[in-house]
Amino acid sequence: MPAEALRNLKRRVVGAKETLKQVTAGRAMEVYVARNTDSKVVAAIIAECEQRHLPLYYVETMQALGEMCGIEVSAAAAALTQSEPDSGH
């Protein structure tokens, strides 16, 4: 799936915590991680992706990942989901 899909607000989550939630819940289809993120922040995401054999893509910078997601701030991680992520409300 092309990275442009990260702009789809209904099928993506942005941020390390939300990405990890979607991965552990089995809803993530592919995950993107910024290379310049502190390894402590994304270690659990990477481990879960490897364990679950999820496609994991690296983006050079957090700023670039934020831009890929169509947001004006940096992002450590993002995931494409099977359907609209559960808002938890």
N, C-alpha and C positions, 0 to 999 in steps of 0.2 A: 504494500500500500504506500503511495507516495507521501512524503512528509507534508505536502500541502494539506493533507487531511487533518493535520494538527490545528488548523484554523476552524474546524467544525466544532462549535461550542457544545453541541449535544453529544459528541462522540470522543471528547478528550478531557483529560484532567491535567492540571499544571501544578507543579510543586512536589517536593520530595514526599511529604506526608500523604497527600492525596494519591500520588502515584503508587506508593507502597500499599495503601489500602486497596486500590483496584487490582493490583497484582495478587495480593494475598487472598482477595475475594474471588479470584479466577475470572475477573471481567476484563482484564487488560489483554489486548491482542498483540501489541508491540510497544516497546518502551524506548524513550530517548533520554540520554543522560549527557550533561555537559562535561567535557573533559576537565575544565578548570574548577570544578566543584570539589570542595573538601571531601576526601574519600570517606570520612566518617559519616557524612550526610547521605551518601548514595550506596554505601556498602551493602546494606540490607536489601535494597532494591536490586542491585546486581546479583546478589546471592539468590534471591527468590526467582529472578528471571532465569538464571542458569539452572536452578533446580526444576523449574517448570518448563524448561526448553522454550522460553519466550524469545522472540526476536528482540535483540538489544542493539540499539544504534547509538553511536557516540557523535556528538556535535562539538565543534571546537570550543565554543565559549557559552557561558550562561546567557550572555546578551544575544548571541545568535539563536539560541534555543527559544528565548523569549520572543524574538522577532518571528521565528517560524510558527509560533503559537498565536501570533497576532496580538501580542500584549506589549506594553511599553516598558516593562520591567524585566529584569533578568529572571531566568528559571533554571533551577538545578536539574529538574527532571520533568518529564511529561509522558503521558501514555494515551494511546488510542484505545478506546473501549468498544466492546461489542454493541453496546446500546448506551442510551443516556445514563451517565453515572448516577447512582443513588445519592440524593442530596443529604440524606441522613435526617430529614425533618419528618 
